[in-house]
Amino acid sequence: MPLWLGVILIRLSLFFKTLSSSKGYSLRSGTSLSYTRAREVVLAKFRAIGVDTSGIGLHSLRIGGASAALNSGVPDHVIKNHGRWKSDSAKDLYCRENLRRQLLATSRIGL
């Protein structure tokens, strides 16, 4: 995923906050927003910049944002706190390392 798309995902995820109930989403202002409408808004924003939205859902915001942060060097504990994950294993389900980061260990030891 390009870094610019990760930044957009993070900004969109900050726009929404998950409610503790099954009622959907709410804006930071407290105004309620259904899951369907939130998804429509997000997908419309992506389509407006030419992104294929066939494989994108609202959960993509968490995965894309966490992955972009990880691959940009944001410390794990910051990603964990921002994503509201209580365990490292929960955070790790959302963080997808790019190839450059996966090869970092071997390149640092000269392999």
Residue frames as qw, qx, qy, qz and C-alpha x, y, z in Angstrom:
[[0.000, 0.891, 0.455, 0.000, 0.00, 0.00, 0.00],
 [0.381, 0.550, -0.052, 0.741, 1.38, 3.42, -0.88],
 [0.305, -0.202, -0.512, 0.777, 2.24, 5.65, 2.07],
 [0.205, -0.085, -0.082, -0.972, -0.15, 8.39, 0.86],
 [0.608, -0.307, -0.567, -0.464, -3.05, 5.92, 1.01],
 [0.563, -0.275, -0.665, 0.407, -2.04, 4.92, 4.53],
 [0.098, -0.063, -0.263, 0.958, -2.10, 8.58, 5.56],
 [0.444, -0.196, -0.318, -0.814, -5.60, 8.97, 4.11],
 [0.657, -0.299, -0.685, -0.099, -6.73, 5.85, 5.97],
 [0.402, -0.213, -0.564, 0.689, -5.36, 7.19, 9.26],
 [0.111, -0.016, 0.060, -0.992, -7.08, 10.55, 8.76],
 [0.574, -0.240, -0.476, -0.621, -10.39, 8.88, 7.94],
 [0.623, -0.283, -0.709, 0.171, -10.10, 6.57, 10.94],
 [0.216, -0.131, -0.435, 0.864, -9.56, 9.59, 13.20],
 [0.320, -0.164, -0.224, -0.906, -12.77, 11.08, 11.76],
 [0.759, -0.302, -0.409, -0.407, -14.79, 8.13, 13.05],
 [0.126, -0.360, 0.807, -0.450, -14.82, 6.52, 16.48],
 [0.457, -0.176, -0.844, -0.219, -16.46, 3.18, 17.17],
 [0.576, -0.458, 0.134, -0.664, -19.38, 3.11, 19.54],
 [0.173, -0.272, 0.903, -0.283, -19.42, 0.45, 22.24],
 [0.649, 0.267, 0.574, -0.422, -22.81, -0.76, 21.03],
 [0.468, 0.191, 0.753, 0.422, -23.98, -2.20, 17.73],
 [0.271, 0.817, 0.351, -0.370, -25.62, 1.08, 16.71],
 [0.643, 0.687, 0.125, 0.314, -22.89, 1.91, 14.22],
 [0.559, 0.095, -0.114, 0.816, -20.49, 4.83, 14.26],
 [0.107, -0.929, -0.308, 0.177, -20.56, 8.36, 15.57],
 [0.419, 0.715, -0.098, 0.550, -18.79, 11.49, 14.52],
 [0.453, -0.007, -0.493, 0.743, -16.46, 13.08, 17.04],
 [0.219, -0.291, 0.044, -0.930, -19.14, 15.72, 17.49],
 [0.319, 0.068, 0.783, -0.530, -21.45, 13.03, 18.90],
 [0.659, 0.323, -0.101, -0.672, -23.77, 12.89, 15.89],
 [0.718, -0.051, 0.694, -0.024, -24.70, 9.29, 15.09],
 [0.418, 0.543, -0.528, -0.502, -23.88, 7.75, 11.74],
 [0.950, 0.031, 0.228, -0.209, -25.00, 4.33, 10.52],
 [0.623, -0.284, 0.620, 0.383, -22.48, 1.77, 9.36],
 [0.585, 0.534, 0.542, 0.281, -23.98, 1.90, 5.86],
 [0.175, 0.979, 0.081, 0.066, -23.70, 5.69, 5.63],
 [0.411, -0.764, 0.426, 0.256, -20.16, 5.70, 7.06],
 [0.667, -0.011, 0.640, 0.381, -19.14, 3.11, 4.47],
 [0.464, 0.766, 0.395, 0.205, -20.75, 5.16, 1.69],
 [0.063, -0.986, 0.125, 0.087, -18.83, 8.28, 2.76],
 [0.527, -0.552, 0.564, 0.315, -15.49, 6.47, 2.96],
 [0.647, 0.218, 0.641, 0.351, -15.91, 4.68, -0.37],
 [0.342, 0.898, 0.262, 0.093, -16.99, 7.90, -2.09],
 [0.210, -0.902, 0.314, 0.211, -13.81, 9.62, -0.86],
 [0.581, -0.283, 0.674, 0.359, -11.68, 6.80, -2.25],
 [0.574, 0.537, 0.566, 0.248, -13.51, 6.78, -5.58],
 [0.137, 0.982, 0.075, -0.102, -13.02, 10.55, -5.85],
 [0.163, -0.794, 0.531, 0.248, -9.25, 10.05, -5.88],
 [0.635, 0.484, -0.522, -0.301, -9.39, 7.07, -8.25],
 [0.179, -0.329, 0.901, -0.217, -8.95, 4.18, -5.81],
 [0.566, -0.102, -0.728, -0.373, -10.59, 0.85, -6.69],
 [0.425, -0.354, 0.462, -0.693, -12.98, 0.27, -3.78],
 [0.799, -0.025, -0.490, -0.349, -13.95, -3.32, -4.55],
 [0.735, -0.104, -0.606, 0.284, -11.88, -4.71, -1.65],
 [0.137, 0.242, -0.403, 0.872, -12.20, -1.82, 0.81],
 [0.464, -0.661, -0.565, -0.171, -14.46, -1.72, 3.85],
 [0.298, -0.884, 0.109, -0.344, -14.46, 0.29, 7.05],
 [0.854, -0.464, 0.163, 0.170, -12.19, -2.27, 8.72],
 [0.736, 0.428, 0.042, 0.523, -9.63, -1.45, 6.04],
 [0.040, -0.900, 0.124, -0.415, -9.13, 1.86, 7.87],
 [0.686, -0.658, 0.305, -0.064, -7.74, 0.07, 10.91],
 [0.903, 0.013, 0.279, 0.328, -5.58, -2.35, 8.94],
 [0.552, 0.659, 0.095, 0.502, -4.31, 0.27, 6.50],
 [0.164, -0.912, 0.151, -0.345, -3.67, 2.89, 9.16],
 [0.761, -0.564, 0.318, 0.038, -1.88, 0.50, 11.51],
 [0.868, 0.174, 0.256, 0.388, 0.19, -0.96, 8.68],
 [0.382, 0.793, 0.011, 0.475, 1.18, 2.46, 7.33],
 [0.380, -0.865, 0.241, -0.223, 2.18, 3.60, 10.81],
 [0.874, -0.326, 0.316, 0.171, 4.25, 0.45, 11.42],
 [0.776, 0.338, 0.251, 0.469, 6.03, 0.70, 8.06],
 [0.188, 0.866, -0.024, 0.463, 6.75, 4.39, 8.67],
 [0.469, 0.252, -0.570, 0.626, 8.60, 3.62, 11.89],
 [0.491, -0.567, 0.092, -0.655, 5.92, 4.52, 14.46],
 [0.040, -0.300, 0.879, -0.367, 6.71, 2.62, 17.69],
 [0.359, -0.238, -0.883, -0.185, 4.58, -0.46, 18.36],
 [0.158, -0.420, -0.701, 0.554, 3.27, 0.84, 21.69],
 [0.184, 0.312, 0.002, -0.932, 1.96, 4.01, 19.99],
 [0.406, 0.000, -0.683, -0.608, 0.15, 1.97, 17.33],
 [0.326, -0.279, -0.890, 0.154, -1.26, -0.30, 20.03],
 [0.024, -0.410, -0.493, 0.767, -2.58, 2.65, 22.06],
 [0.272, 0.247, -0.238, -0.899, -4.03, 4.43, 19.03],
 [0.462, -0.040, -0.750, -0.472, -5.79, 1.27, 17.89],
 [0.623, -0.368, 0.296, -0.624, -7.09, 0.60, 21.41],
 [0.842, 0.077, -0.531, -0.047, -5.62, -2.93, 21.40],
 [0.646, -0.689, 0.251, -0.214, -4.94, -4.43, 24.81],
 [0.826, -0.276, 0.436, 0.225, -2.52, -7.11, 23.64],
 [0.063, -0.563, 0.598, 0.567, 0.35, -7.28, 21.19],
 [0.306, 0.130, 0.907, 0.258, -1.26, -10.27, 19.48],
 [0.309, 0.761, 0.533, -0.203, -4.41, -8.22, 18.75],
 [0.072, 0.838, -0.211, -0.499, -2.29, -5.38, 17.34],
 [0.258, -0.359, 0.782, 0.439, -0.27, -7.81, 15.26],
 [0.460, 0.445, 0.766, 0.049, -3.43, -9.00, 13.48],
 [0.291, 0.903, 0.265, -0.171, -3.82, -5.50, 12.03],
 [0.093, -0.829, 0.408, 0.370, -0.19, -4.58, 11.28],
 [0.897, 0.356, 0.214, 0.154, 1.05, -5.79, 7.90],
 [0.403, -0.639, 0.369, 0.541, 4.76, -5.34, 7.31],
 [0.635, 0.725, -0.164, -0.210, 5.94, -4.37, 3.85],
 [0.933, 0.208, -0.133, 0.263, 8.81, -6.26, 2.22],
 [0.306, 0.683, -0.350, 0.564, 11.39, -3.59, 3.11],
 [0.478, -0.600, 0.394, -0.507, 10.56, -3.89, 6.80],
 [0.985, -0.110, 0.074, -0.111, 10.49, -7.69, 6.64],
 [0.837, 0.345, -0.165, 0.391, 14.03, -7.70, 5.23],
 [0.106, -0.903, 0.237, -0.342, 15.33, -5.12, 7.72],
 [0.765, -0.549, 0.336, -0.010, 16.80, -7.67, 10.14],
 [0.889, 0.118, 0.270, 0.350, 18.79, -9.51, 7.49],
 [0.458, 0.761, 0.004, 0.461, 20.04, -6.31, 5.88],
 [0.303, -0.887, 0.240, -0.253, 21.24, -4.93, 9.23],
 [0.748, -0.468, 0.457, 0.114, 23.35, -7.99, 9.91],
 [0.052, 0.647, -0.596, -0.474, 24.75, -7.93, 6.38],
 [0.522, 0.091, 0.843, 0.093, 23.01, -10.94, 4.83]]
